[in-house]
């Protein structure tokens, strides 16, 4: 995928997830962090539970229809600030509905048929942090490979005060391992950041973490010495790889790079707090169920501990030429 394609396609069609628990005031305020230059269409996906429709078998069809329409009117009043936001920015917008039990199928079908470029999921006040990226979201990432923007409104009980900010603090998590085509797609991730935040005032931070094994596990002196050499060589390789990214991309070269030793879901949240990061861009590597069970997923572990908005870019399939 070329950078020119990304520049044109990154944020043309936005899909916004809303349910009855969504904090509309906070969500509307957080939409200001989304680049608006290329947006052409906004689709609002309204999730409902069947009991919200008060559908009972003993009710006549005419009354069921009336109740359905009444509920839709009430919900559309609930999302009126977001509709006004769309009108203000002259976006083409429309609403689709999905019943909770079938919302995943509805979302996947819509994303695949309508070429959605960004799926926005505001957090709800009733959600636990660990459930923000639930099994439905992971399945959607694995199936549709669409970027997901998780807007953290959970810290606001009322509408947040909107202040003018000179620049966003954006953290990009990279994994510049040498000769690592399977688990690293840093170039694609940084190209996406360049296109997504194009011409916006942004301070970029780039972070890479590494966590060598503790020396205490090496009981023999000669093994400790060999391990130190291995660790030093591993660090040099990563520093060289990060330097190449700096030479290749201006946002890396002009940004602030952090090379941190430690477990990612421990050291990165501390970095986010220290530099008041507004948005963290993470790469996501789709796993099968058995891979997820064996290896886990660093992205999901990070999400559970972060206190900022998250932009998750899934790795797309690369088709190799047959020889």
KATA-V558822 format. One record per residue. N is the residue number from 1. SS is DSSP state (hx for helix, st for strand, lp for the rest). NEAR is the number of other ideal C-beta (glycine too) atoms within 10 Angstrom. Layout:
# KATA-V558822
N;SS;NEAR  N;SS;NEAR
This chain:
# KATA-V558822
1;lp;11  2;lp;8  3;hx;14  4;hx;9  5;hx;11  6;hx;18  7;hx;15  8;hx;12  9;hx;14  10;lp;22  11;lp;19  12;lp;14  13;st;20  14;st;24  15;st;22  16;st;24  17;st;22  18;st;21  19;lp;18  20;lp;13  21;lp;12  22;st;23  23;lp;21  24;hx;16  25;hx;16  26;hx;22  27;hx;24  28;hx;21  29;hx;19  30;hx;21  31;hx;21  32;hx;10  33;hx;16  34;lp;19  35;lp;16  36;lp;13  37;lp;10  38;lp;17  39;lp;21  40;lp;12  41;st;17  42;st;23  43;st;20  44;st;21  45;st;22  46;st;20  47;st;19  48;st;18  49;lp;12  50;hx;11  51;hx;9  52;hx;17  53;hx;15  54;lp;13  55;lp;12  56;lp;10  57;lp;5  58;lp;5  59;lp;13  60;lp;8  61;hx;7  62;hx;8  63;hx;13  64;hx;15  65;hx;11  66;hx;12  67;hx;16  68;hx;16  69;hx;10  70;hx;12  71;hx;15  72;hx;15  73;hx;10  74;hx;11  75;hx;19  76;hx;13  77;hx;9  78;hx;14  79;lp;20  80;hx;12  81;hx;14  82;hx;20  83;hx;16  84;hx;11  85;hx;18  86;hx;20  87;hx;10  88;hx;8  89;lp;12  90;lp;10  91;lp;15  92;st;11  93;st;18  94;st;9  95;st;15  96;st;13  97;st;15  98;st;19  99;st;14  100;hx;13  101;hx;9  102;hx;12  103;hx;19  104;hx;16  105;hx;11  106;hx;15  107;hx;25  108;hx;16  109;hx;13  110;hx;18  111;hx;21  112;hx;12  113;hx;8  114;hx;13  115;lp;12  116;lp;20  117;lp;22  118;st;21  119;st;25  120;st;23  121;st;22  122;st;25  123;lp;25  124;st;18  125;lp;13  126;lp;9  127;lp;13  128;lp;9  129;hx;14  130;hx;12  131;hx;13  132;lp;19  133;lp;24  134;lp;13  135;hx;10  136;hx;12  137;hx;21  138;hx;18  139;hx;14  140;hx;21  141;hx;23  142;hx;16  143;hx;15  144;hx;18  145;lp;15  146;lp;22  147;st;21  148;st;22  149;st;23  150;st;23  151;st;24  152;lp;20  153;lp;23  154;lp;18  155;lp;10  156;lp;17  157;lp;11  158;lp;8  159;lp;15  160;lp;15  161;lp;7  162;lp;10  163;lp;5  164;lp;4  165;lp;11  166;lp;6  167;lp;11  168;st;16  169;st;18  170;st;25  171;st;26  172;st;27  173;st;22  174;lp;23  175;lp;19  176;lp;21  177;lp;17  178;lp;11  179;lp;8  180;lp;12  181;lp;8  182;lp;9  183;lp;11  184;lp;19  185;lp;22  186;hx;24  187;hx;15  188;hx;17  189;hx;20  190;hx;23  191;hx;22  192;hx;21  193;hx;25  194;hx;18  195;hx;19  196;hx;25  197;lp;19  198;lp;15  199;lp;7  200;lp;13  201;lp;9  202;st;19  203;st;17  204;st;24  205;st;20  206;st;26  207;st;22  208;st;21  209;st;21  210;st;17  211;lp;12  212;lp;13  213;lp;10  214;lp;8  215;hx;11  216;hx;7  217;hx;9  218;lp;15  219;lp;7  220;lp;8  221;hx;8  222;hx;8  223;hx;12  224;hx;14  225;hx;11  226;hx;12  227;hx;16  228;hx;13  229;hx;10  230;hx;12  231;hx;15  232;hx;11  233;hx;10  234;hx;14  235;hx;14  236;hx;10  237;hx;15  238;hx;19  239;hx;14  240;hx;11  241;hx;19  242;hx;19  243;hx;14  244;hx;15  245;hx;20  246;hx;15  247;hx;9  248;hx;13  249;lp;20  250;hx;12  251;hx;18  252;hx;24  253;hx;14  254;lp;10  255;lp;20  256;st;13  257;st;18  258;st;18  259;st;14  260;st;16  261;st;11  262;lp;12  263;lp;12  264;hx;21  265;hx;17  266;hx;14  267;hx;17  268;hx;25  269;hx;18  270;hx;12  271;hx;17  272;hx;22  273;hx;12  274;hx;10  275;lp;15  276;lp;9  277;lp;22  278;lp;18  279;st;24  280;st;26  281;st;24  282;st;23  283;st;21  284;st;22  285;lp;18  286;lp;17  287;lp;16  288;lp;9  289;hx;9  290;hx;8  291;hx;12  292;hx;15  293;hx;9  294;hx;9  295;hx;10  296;lp;11  297;lp;16  298;hx;20  299;hx;20  300;hx;19  301;hx;17  302;hx;21  303;hx;21  304;lp;14  305;lp;15  306;lp;22  307;lp;13  308;lp;17  309;st;23  310;st;22  311;st;24  312;st;23  313;st;22  314;st;20  315;lp;17  316;lp;12  317;lp;7  318;lp;9  319;lp;6  320;lp;6  321;lp;4  322;lp;4  323;lp;3
